[in-house]
Amino acid sequence: MQDVVLAMLAKEPAYGYDLRSRLRAALGPLGEAMNAGQIYVTLTRLAKAGLVTSQRVEGLPDRPDRRVYALTPAGQQRVAAWLAEVHWPRPDLTEFHLKLVAAAAARLADPVDLVDAQRREVLRRLRDAQRAALDRAVDPVVGLLLEGVVLRLRADLEWLEACERTWTGRDQAGQEGKR
């Protein structure tokens, strides 16, 4: 969650409420279950770690003061490292989805490039698992496990292809709208 919040702040400084709203919008129905206090706990931890700063802004007469959060240089470095990370042994699909949304919103990276990097990693793992499964010396019980790994990786590839189609379509629609 910390990396996602940092990436959301990369676009522009924001209030906790604004960040929470953006995360809920990015997750759709899955975002409804998000604990309202989680964003504030995360922001406090990020501030203690020196990754964000906050500044109190006076509220309106009928509203309390609010805090605006912004990235520090260390926070910017962490966002860049997170976006470059290829992590796929057991992916958190929600986190990867949020990585794509945050990268696109803040124009930090092309989501299609992120999908492509993940696809290369999944293909490498699939190739290794298929080779191991074809080994005649493999115990049948181990072979069953390897078959499960292969099936999971194929499903991951299909999902990544769906991600690519969606983000490619968004890019094309955006370019056509500029004409």
mmCIF file of the C-alpha atoms, coordinates in Angstrom:
data_MODEL
# 
_entry.id   MODEL 
# 
loop_
_atom_site.group_PDB 
_atom_site.id 
_atom_site.type_symbol 
_atom_site.label_atom_id 
_atom_site.label_alt_id 
_atom_site.label_comp_id 
_atom_site.label_asym_id 
_atom_site.label_entity_id 
_atom_site.label_seq_id 
_atom_site.pdbx_PDB_ins_code 
_atom_site.Cartn_x 
_atom_site.Cartn_y 
_atom_site.Cartn_z 
_atom_site.occupancy 
_atom_site.B_iso_or_equiv 
_atom_site.pdbx_formal_charge 
_atom_site.auth_seq_id 
_atom_site.auth_comp_id 
_atom_site.auth_asym_id 
_atom_site.auth_atom_id 
_atom_site.pdbx_PDB_model_num 
ATOM 1   C CA . MET A 1 1   ? 0.000   0.000   0.000   1.00 0.00 ? 1   MET A CA 1 
ATOM 2   C CA . GLN A 1 2   ? 2.852   2.392   0.784   1.00 0.00 ? 2   GLN A CA 1 
ATOM 3   C CA . ASP A 1 3   ? 4.255   2.267   -2.745  1.00 0.00 ? 3   ASP A CA 1 
ATOM 4   C CA . VAL A 1 4   ? 0.826   2.854   -4.251  1.00 0.00 ? 4   VAL A CA 1 
ATOM 5   C CA . VAL A 1 5   ? 0.253   5.925   -2.054  1.00 0.00 ? 5   VAL A CA 1 
ATOM 6   C CA . LEU A 1 6   ? 3.690   7.272   -2.974  1.00 0.00 ? 6   LEU A CA 1 
ATOM 7   C CA . ALA A 1 7   ? 2.975   6.790   -6.677  1.00 0.00 ? 7   ALA A CA 1 
ATOM 8   C CA . MET A 1 8   ? -0.372  8.558   -6.323  1.00 0.00 ? 8   MET A CA 1 
ATOM 9   C CA . LEU A 1 9   ? 1.468   11.504  -4.741  1.00 0.00 ? 9   LEU A CA 1 
ATOM 10  C CA . ALA A 1 10  ? 3.979   11.597  -7.617  1.00 0.00 ? 10  ALA A CA 1 
ATOM 11  C CA . LYS A 1 11  ? 1.439   13.351  -9.804  1.00 0.00 ? 11  LYS A CA 1 
ATOM 12  C CA . GLU A 1 12  ? 0.798   16.142  -7.312  1.00 0.00 ? 12  GLU A CA 1 
ATOM 13  C CA . PRO A 1 13  ? 0.578   16.828  -3.584  1.00 0.00 ? 13  PRO A CA 1 
ATOM 14  C CA . ALA A 1 14  ? -2.780  15.784  -2.129  1.00 0.00 ? 14  ALA A CA 1 
ATOM 15  C CA . TYR A 1 15  ? -4.933  15.541  0.968   1.00 0.00 ? 15  TYR A CA 1 
ATOM 16  C CA . GLY A 1 16  ? -5.495  12.128  2.514   1.00 0.00 ? 16  GLY A CA 1 
ATOM 17  C CA . TYR A 1 17  ? -9.156  12.227  1.532   1.00 0.00 ? 17  TYR A CA 1 
ATOM 18  C CA . ASP A 1 18  ? -8.233  12.912  -2.114  1.00 0.00 ? 18  ASP A CA 1 
ATOM 19  C CA . LEU A 1 19  ? -5.788  9.997   -2.134  1.00 0.00 ? 19  LEU A CA 1 
ATOM 20  C CA . ARG A 1 20  ? -8.392  7.690   -0.658  1.00 0.00 ? 20  ARG A CA 1 
ATOM 21  C CA . SER A 1 21  ? -10.923 8.765   -3.301  1.00 0.00 ? 21  SER A CA 1 
ATOM 22  C CA . ARG A 1 22  ? -8.439  8.136   -6.127  1.00 0.00 ? 22  ARG A CA 1 
ATOM 23  C CA . LEU A 1 23  ? -7.562  4.695   -4.766  1.00 0.00 ? 23  LEU A CA 1 
ATOM 24  C CA . ARG A 1 24  ? -11.222 3.755   -4.404  1.00 0.00 ? 24  ARG A CA 1 
ATOM 25  C CA . ALA A 1 25  ? -11.903 4.916   -7.963  1.00 0.00 ? 25  ALA A CA 1 
ATOM 26  C CA . ALA A 1 26  ? -8.932  2.935   -9.293  1.00 0.00 ? 26  ALA A CA 1 
ATOM 27  C CA . LEU A 1 27  ? -10.098 -0.251  -7.552  1.00 0.00 ? 27  LEU A CA 1 
ATOM 28  C CA . GLY A 1 28  ? -13.767 0.046   -8.471  1.00 0.00 ? 28  GLY A CA 1 
ATOM 29  C CA . PRO A 1 29  ? -15.945 -2.303  -6.402  1.00 0.00 ? 29  PRO A CA 1 
ATOM 30  C CA . LEU A 1 30  ? -12.869 -3.727  -4.646  1.00 0.00 ? 30  LEU A CA 1 
ATOM 31  C CA . GLY A 1 31  ? -12.154 -0.254  -3.269  1.00 0.00 ? 31  GLY A CA 1 
ATOM 32  C CA . GLU A 1 32  ? -15.413 -0.175  -1.309  1.00 0.00 ? 32  GLU A CA 1 
ATOM 33  C CA . ALA A 1 33  ? -13.902 -2.487  1.308   1.00 0.00 ? 33  ALA A CA 1 
ATOM 34  C CA . MET A 1 34  ? -10.903 -0.210  1.867   1.00 0.00 ? 34  MET A CA 1 
ATOM 35  C CA . ASN A 1 35  ? -10.657 0.971   5.461   1.00 0.00 ? 35  ASN A CA 1 
ATOM 36  C CA . ALA A 1 36  ? -10.924 4.768   5.581   1.00 0.00 ? 36  ALA A CA 1 
ATOM 37  C CA . GLY A 1 37  ? -8.218  5.048   8.235   1.00 0.00 ? 37  GLY A CA 1 
ATOM 38  C CA . GLN A 1 38  ? -5.719  2.922   6.307   1.00 0.00 ? 38  GLN A CA 1 
ATOM 39  C CA . ILE A 1 39  ? -4.635  5.812   4.082   1.00 0.00 ? 39  ILE A CA 1 
ATOM 40  C CA . TYR A 1 40  ? -3.893  8.024   7.079   1.00 0.00 ? 40  TYR A CA 1 
ATOM 41  C CA . VAL A 1 41  ? -1.934  5.305   8.876   1.00 0.00 ? 41  VAL A CA 1 
ATOM 42  C CA . THR A 1 42  ? 0.053   4.764   5.681   1.00 0.00 ? 42  THR A CA 1 
ATOM 43  C CA . LEU A 1 43  ? 0.733   8.491   5.280   1.00 0.00 ? 43  LEU A CA 1 
ATOM 44  C CA . THR A 1 44  ? 1.949   8.704   8.898   1.00 0.00 ? 44  THR A CA 1 
ATOM 45  C CA . ARG A 1 45  ? 4.344   5.802   8.317   1.00 0.00 ? 45  ARG A CA 1 
ATOM 46  C CA . LEU A 1 46  ? 5.619   7.340   5.099   1.00 0.00 ? 46  LEU A CA 1 
ATOM 47  C CA . ALA A 1 47  ? 6.231   10.654  6.871   1.00 0.00 ? 47  ALA A CA 1 
ATOM 48  C CA . LYS A 1 48  ? 8.151   8.910   9.669   1.00 0.00 ? 48  LYS A CA 1 
ATOM 49  C CA . ALA A 1 49  ? 10.244  7.139   7.031   1.00 0.00 ? 49  ALA A CA 1 
ATOM 50  C CA . GLY A 1 50  ? 11.079  10.477  5.377   1.00 0.00 ? 50  GLY A CA 1 
ATOM 51  C CA . LEU A 1 51  ? 9.311   9.606   2.133   1.00 0.00 ? 51  LEU A CA 1 
ATOM 52  C CA . VAL A 1 52  ? 6.619   12.291  2.351   1.00 0.00 ? 52  VAL A CA 1 
ATOM 53  C CA . THR A 1 53  ? 6.236   15.658  3.993   1.00 0.00 ? 53  THR A CA 1 
ATOM 54  C CA . SER A 1 54  ? 3.014   17.248  5.113   1.00 0.00 ? 54  SER A CA 1 
ATOM 55  C CA . GLN A 1 55  ? 1.893   20.782  5.568   1.00 0.00 ? 55  GLN A CA 1 
ATOM 56  C CA . ARG A 1 56  ? -1.148  21.966  7.494   1.00 0.00 ? 56  ARG A CA 1 
ATOM 57  C CA . VAL A 1 57  ? -3.562  24.034  5.421   1.00 0.00 ? 57  VAL A CA 1 
ATOM 58  C CA . GLU A 1 58  ? -6.251  26.081  7.088   1.00 0.00 ? 58  GLU A CA 1 
ATOM 59  C CA . GLY A 1 59  ? -9.738  24.837  6.454   1.00 0.00 ? 59  GLY A CA 1 
ATOM 60  C CA . LEU A 1 60  ? -12.851 26.792  5.717   1.00 0.00 ? 60  LEU A CA 1 
ATOM 61  C CA . PRO A 1 61  ? -14.935 28.159  8.612   1.00 0.00 ? 61  PRO A CA 1 
ATOM 62  C CA . ASP A 1 62  ? -17.148 25.062  8.553   1.00 0.00 ? 62  ASP A CA 1 
ATOM 63  C CA . ARG A 1 63  ? -14.286 22.576  7.923   1.00 0.00 ? 63  ARG A CA 1 
ATOM 64  C CA . PRO A 1 64  ? -11.244 21.600  9.965   1.00 0.00 ? 64  PRO A CA 1 
ATOM 65  C CA . ASP A 1 65  ? -7.651  22.223  8.920   1.00 0.00 ? 65  ASP A CA 1 
ATOM 66  C CA . ARG A 1 66  ? -6.225  19.595  6.554   1.00 0.00 ? 66  ARG A CA 1 
ATOM 67  C CA . ARG A 1 67  ? -2.801  18.257  5.732   1.00 0.00 ? 67  ARG A CA 1 
ATOM 68  C CA . VAL A 1 68  ? -1.377  18.281  2.217   1.00 0.00 ? 68  VAL A CA 1 
ATOM 69  C CA . TYR A 1 69  ? 1.135   15.500  1.570   1.00 0.00 ? 69  TYR A CA 1 
ATOM 70  C CA . ALA A 1 70  ? 3.973   15.647  -0.957  1.00 0.00 ? 70  ALA A CA 1 
ATOM 71  C CA . LEU A 1 71  ? 6.867   13.392  -1.918  1.00 0.00 ? 71  LEU A CA 1 
ATOM 72  C CA . THR A 1 72  ? 10.396  13.970  -0.690  1.00 0.00 ? 72  THR A CA 1 
ATOM 73  C CA . PRO A 1 73  ? 13.337  13.165  -3.001  1.00 0.00 ? 73  PRO A CA 1 
ATOM 74  C CA . ALA A 1 74  ? 13.647  9.818   -1.184  1.00 0.00 ? 74  ALA A CA 1 
ATOM 75  C CA . GLY A 1 75  ? 9.952   9.199   -1.881  1.00 0.00 ? 75  GLY A CA 1 
ATOM 76  C CA . GLN A 1 76  ? 10.471  9.972   -5.575  1.00 0.00 ? 76  GLN A CA 1 
ATOM 77  C CA . GLN A 1 77  ? 13.359  7.488   -5.698  1.00 0.00 ? 77  GLN A CA 1 
ATOM 78  C CA . ARG A 1 78  ? 11.250  4.809   -4.050  1.00 0.00 ? 78  ARG A CA 1 
ATOM 79  C CA . VAL A 1 79  ? 8.453   5.326   -6.583  1.00 0.00 ? 79  VAL A CA 1 
ATOM 80  C CA . ALA A 1 80  ? 10.928  4.965   -9.458  1.00 0.00 ? 80  ALA A CA 1 
ATOM 81  C CA . ALA A 1 81  ? 12.330  1.766   -7.933  1.00 0.00 ? 81  ALA A CA 1 
ATOM 82  C CA . TRP A 1 82  ? 8.837   0.355   -7.382  1.00 0.00 ? 82  TRP A CA 1 
ATOM 83  C CA . LEU A 1 83  ? 7.809   1.014   -10.975 1.00 0.00 ? 83  LEU A CA 1 
ATOM 84  C CA . ALA A 1 84  ? 10.953  -0.676  -12.270 1.00 0.00 ? 84  ALA A CA 1 
ATOM 85  C CA . GLU A 1 85  ? 10.473  -3.731  -10.049 1.00 0.00 ? 85  GLU A CA 1 
ATOM 86  C CA . VAL A 1 86  ? 9.446   -6.945  -11.779 1.00 0.00 ? 86  VAL A CA 1 
ATOM 87  C CA . HIS A 1 87  ? 7.753   -9.133  -9.199  1.00 0.00 ? 87  HIS A CA 1 
ATOM 88  C CA . TRP A 1 88  ? 5.863   -12.190 -10.306 1.00 0.00 ? 88  TRP A CA 1 
ATOM 89  C CA . PRO A 1 89  ? 6.360   -15.353 -8.284  1.00 0.00 ? 89  PRO A CA 1 
ATOM 90  C CA . ARG A 1 90  ? 3.025   -14.738 -6.518  1.00 0.00 ? 90  ARG A CA 1 
ATOM 91  C CA . PRO A 1 91  ? 1.720   -11.422 -7.751  1.00 0.00 ? 91  PRO A CA 1 
ATOM 92  C CA . ASP A 1 92  ? -0.684  -9.217  -5.923  1.00 0.00 ? 92  ASP A CA 1 
ATOM 93  C CA . LEU A 1 93  ? -2.880  -8.400  -8.889  1.00 0.00 ? 93  LEU A CA 1 
ATOM 94  C CA . THR A 1 94  ? -4.477  -5.474  -7.084  1.00 0.00 ? 94  THR A CA 1 
ATOM 95  C CA . GLU A 1 95  ? -1.075  -3.924  -6.437  1.00 0.00 ? 95  GLU A CA 1 
ATOM 96  C CA . PHE A 1 96  ? -0.008  -4.427  -10.053 1.00 0.00 ? 96  PHE A CA 1 
ATOM 97  C CA . HIS A 1 97  ? -3.274  -2.883  -11.257 1.00 0.00 ? 97  HIS A CA 1 
ATOM 98  C CA . LEU A 1 98  ? -2.685  0.120   -8.994  1.00 0.00 ? 98  LEU A CA 1 
ATOM 99  C CA . LYS A 1 99  ? 0.882   0.369   -10.283 1.00 0.00 ? 99  LYS A CA 1 
ATOM 100 C CA . LEU A 1 100 ? -0.510  0.707   -13.814 1.00 0.00 ? 100 LEU A CA 1 
ATOM 101 C CA . VAL A 1 101 ? -3.103  3.291   -12.740 1.00 0.00 ? 101 VAL A CA 1 
ATOM 102 C CA . ALA A 1 102 ? -0.602  5.344   -10.727 1.00 0.00 ? 102 ALA A CA 1 
ATOM 103 C CA . ALA A 1 103 ? 2.063   5.203   -13.448 1.00 0.00 ? 103 ALA A CA 1 
ATOM 104 C CA . ALA A 1 104 ? -0.415  6.442   -16.034 1.00 0.00 ? 104 ALA A CA 1 
ATOM 105 C CA . ALA A 1 105 ? -2.007  9.112   -13.834 1.00 0.00 ? 105 ALA A CA 1 
ATOM 106 C CA . ALA A 1 106 ? 1.320   10.662  -12.850 1.00 0.00 ? 106 ALA A CA 1 
ATOM 107 C CA . ARG A 1 107 ? 2.894   9.985   -16.253 1.00 0.00 ? 107 ARG A CA 1 
ATOM 108 C CA . LEU A 1 108 ? 5.720   8.146   -14.512 1.00 0.00 ? 108 LEU A CA 1 
ATOM 109 C CA . ALA A 1 109 ? 5.825   5.226   -16.938 1.00 0.00 ? 109 ALA A CA 1 
ATOM 110 C CA . ASP A 1 110 ? 3.893   3.768   -19.833 1.00 0.00 ? 110 ASP A CA 1 
ATOM 111 C CA . PRO A 1 111 ? 1.562   1.073   -18.427 1.00 0.00 ? 111 PRO A CA 1 
ATOM 112 C CA . VAL A 1 112 ? 2.057   -1.015  -21.571 1.00 0.00 ? 112 VAL A CA 1 
ATOM 113 C CA . ASP A 1 113 ? 5.826   -1.042  -20.916 1.00 0.00 ? 113 ASP A CA 1 
ATOM 114 C CA . LEU A 1 114 ? 5.189   -2.213  -17.340 1.00 0.00 ? 114 LEU A CA 1 
ATOM 115 C CA . VAL A 1 115 ? 2.920   -4.986  -18.629 1.00 0.00 ? 115 VAL A CA 1 
ATOM 116 C CA . ASP A 1 116 ? 5.570   -5.998  -21.160 1.00 0.00 ? 116 ASP A CA 1 
ATOM 117 C CA . ALA A 1 117 ? 8.266   -6.265  -18.473 1.00 0.00 ? 117 ALA A CA 1 
ATOM 118 C CA . GLN A 1 118 ? 5.979   -8.439  -16.360 1.00 0.00 ? 118 GLN A CA 1 
ATOM 119 C CA . ARG A 1 119 ? 5.133   -10.596 -19.375 1.00 0.00 ? 119 ARG A CA 1 
ATOM 120 C CA . ARG A 1 120 ? 8.818   -11.260 -20.057 1.00 0.00 ? 120 ARG A CA 1 
ATOM 121 C CA . GLU A 1 121 ? 9.277   -12.419 -16.460 1.00 0.00 ? 121 GLU A CA 1 
ATOM 122 C CA . VAL A 1 122 ? 6.205   -14.676 -16.591 1.00 0.00 ? 122 VAL A CA 1 
ATOM 123 C CA . LEU A 1 123 ? 7.352   -16.164 -19.912 1.00 0.00 ? 123 LEU A CA 1 
ATOM 124 C CA . ARG A 1 124 ? 10.777  -16.913 -18.432 1.00 0.00 ? 124 ARG A CA 1 
ATOM 125 C CA . ARG A 1 125 ? 9.193   -18.648 -15.436 1.00 0.00 ? 125 ARG A CA 1 
ATOM 126 C CA . LEU A 1 126 ? 6.760   -20.535 -17.693 1.00 0.00 ? 126 LEU A CA 1 
ATOM 127 C CA . ARG A 1 127 ? 9.595   -21.787 -19.872 1.00 0.00 ? 127 ARG A CA 1 
ATOM 128 C CA . ASP A 1 128 ? 11.519  -23.001 -16.794 1.00 0.00 ? 128 ASP A CA 1 
ATOM 129 C CA . ALA A 1 129 ? 8.442   -24.736 -15.343 1.00 0.00 ? 129 ALA A CA 1 
ATOM 130 C CA . GLN A 1 130 ? 7.605   -26.425 -18.652 1.00 0.00 ? 130 GLN A CA 1 
ATOM 131 C CA . ARG A 1 131 ? 11.168  -27.721 -18.998 1.00 0.00 ? 131 ARG A CA 1 
ATOM 132 C CA . ALA A 1 132 ? 11.062  -29.108 -15.478 1.00 0.00 ? 132 ALA A CA 1 
ATOM 133 C CA . ALA A 1 133 ? 7.664   -30.735 -16.110 1.00 0.00 ? 133 ALA A CA 1 
ATOM 134 C CA . LEU A 1 134 ? 8.984   -32.454 -19.253 1.00 0.00 ? 134 LEU A CA 1 
ATOM 135 C CA . ASP A 1 135 ? 11.875  -34.024 -17.351 1.00 0.00 ? 135 ASP A CA 1 
ATOM 136 C CA . ARG A 1 136 ? 11.168  -37.797 -17.361 1.00 0.00 ? 136 ARG A CA 1 
ATOM 137 C CA . ALA A 1 137 ? 12.912  -38.205 -14.010 1.00 0.00 ? 137 ALA A CA 1 
ATOM 138 C CA . VAL A 1 138 ? 10.382  -36.002 -12.224 1.00 0.00 ? 138 VAL A CA 1 
ATOM 139 C CA . ASP A 1 139 ? 8.249   -37.806 -9.662  1.00 0.00 ? 139 ASP A CA 1 
ATOM 140 C CA . PRO A 1 140 ? 4.563   -37.826 -10.726 1.00 0.00 ? 140 PRO A CA 1 
ATOM 141 C CA . VAL A 1 141 ? 3.537   -35.969 -7.563  1.00 0.00 ? 141 VAL A CA 1 
ATOM 142 C CA . VAL A 1 142 ? 6.114   -33.264 -8.264  1.00 0.00 ? 142 VAL A CA 1 
ATOM 143 C CA . GLY A 1 143 ? 4.917   -33.266 -11.869 1.00 0.00 ? 143 GLY A CA 1 
ATOM 144 C CA . LEU A 1 144 ? 1.437   -32.428 -10.612 1.00 0.00 ? 144 LEU A CA 1 
ATOM 145 C CA . LEU A 1 145 ? 2.810   -29.417 -8.757  1.00 0.00 ? 145 LEU A CA 1 
ATOM 146 C CA . LEU A 1 146 ? 4.700   -28.304 -11.867 1.00 0.00 ? 146 LEU A CA 1 
ATOM 147 C CA . GLU A 1 147 ? 1.521   -28.656 -13.928 1.00 0.00 ? 147 GLU A CA 1 
ATOM 148 C CA . GLY A 1 148 ? -0.233  -26.348 -11.447 1.00 0.00 ? 148 GLY A CA 1 
ATOM 149 C CA . VAL A 1 149 ? 2.580   -23.816 -11.770 1.00 0.00 ? 149 VAL A CA 1 
ATOM 150 C CA . VAL A 1 150 ? 2.341   -23.923 -15.574 1.00 0.00 ? 150 VAL A CA 1 
ATOM 151 C CA . LEU A 1 151 ? -1.442  -23.450 -15.499 1.00 0.00 ? 151 LEU A CA 1 
ATOM 152 C CA . ARG A 1 152 ? -1.149  -20.501 -13.100 1.00 0.00 ? 152 ARG A CA 1 
ATOM 153 C CA . LEU A 1 153 ? 1.517   -18.832 -15.236 1.00 0.00 ? 153 LEU A CA 1 
ATOM 154 C CA . ARG A 1 154 ? -0.625  -19.275 -18.373 1.00 0.00 ? 154 ARG A CA 1 
ATOM 155 C CA . ALA A 1 155 ? -3.543  -17.632 -16.593 1.00 0.00 ? 155 ALA A CA 1 
ATOM 156 C CA . ASP A 1 156 ? -1.233  -14.785 -15.537 1.00 0.00 ? 156 ASP A CA 1 
ATOM 157 C CA . LEU A 1 157 ? -0.175  -14.331 -19.173 1.00 0.00 ? 157 LEU A CA 1 
ATOM 158 C CA . GLU A 1 158 ? -3.797  -14.131 -20.278 1.00 0.00 ? 158 GLU A CA 1 
ATOM 159 C CA . TRP A 1 159 ? -4.495  -11.494 -17.646 1.00 0.00 ? 159 TRP A CA 1 
ATOM 160 C CA . LEU A 1 160 ? -1.424  -9.487  -18.719 1.00 0.00 ? 160 LEU A CA 1 
ATOM 161 C CA . GLU A 1 161 ? -2.653  -9.645  -22.323 1.00 0.00 ? 161 GLU A CA 1 
ATOM 162 C CA . ALA A 1 162 ? -6.011  -8.259  -21.162 1.00 0.00 ? 162 ALA A CA 1 
ATOM 163 C CA . CYS A 1 163 ? -4.153  -5.484  -19.325 1.00 0.00 ? 163 CYS A CA 1 
ATOM 164 C CA . GLU A 1 164 ? -2.207  -4.643  -22.463 1.00 0.00 ? 164 GLU A CA 1 
ATOM 165 C CA . ARG A 1 165 ? -5.351  -4.534  -24.606 1.00 0.00 ? 165 ARG A CA 1 
ATOM 166 C CA . THR A 1 166 ? -7.050  -2.218  -22.134 1.00 0.00 ? 166 THR A CA 1 
ATOM 167 C CA . TRP A 1 167 ? -4.122  0.186   -21.770 1.00 0.00 ? 167 TRP A CA 1 
ATOM 168 C CA . THR A 1 168 ? -3.365  0.172   -25.504 1.00 0.00 ? 168 THR A CA 1 
ATOM 169 C CA . GLY A 1 169 ? -7.029  0.994   -26.173 1.00 0.00 ? 169 GLY A CA 1 
ATOM 170 C CA . ARG A 1 170 ? -6.917  3.837   -23.619 1.00 0.00 ? 170 ARG A CA 1 
ATOM 171 C CA . ASP A 1 171 ? -3.796  5.256   -25.272 1.00 0.00 ? 171 ASP A CA 1 
ATOM 172 C CA . GLN A 1 172 ? -5.352  5.077   -28.729 1.00 0.00 ? 172 GLN A CA 1 
ATOM 173 C CA . ALA A 1 173 ? -8.583  6.693   -27.519 1.00 0.00 ? 173 ALA A CA 1 
ATOM 174 C CA . GLY A 1 174 ? -6.563  9.484   -25.874 1.00 0.00 ? 174 GLY A CA 1 
ATOM 175 C CA . GLN A 1 175 ? -4.585  10.136  -29.046 1.00 0.00 ? 175 GLN A CA 1 
ATOM 176 C CA . GLU A 1 176 ? -7.713  10.199  -31.183 1.00 0.00 ? 176 GLU A CA 1 
ATOM 177 C CA . GLY A 1 177 ? -9.326  12.646  -28.742 1.00 0.00 ? 177 GLY A CA 1 
ATOM 178 C CA . LYS A 1 178 ? -6.371  15.035  -29.204 1.00 0.00 ? 178 LYS A CA 1 
ATOM 179 C CA . ARG A 1 179 ? -6.889  15.228  -32.947 1.00 0.00 ? 179 ARG A CA 1 
# 
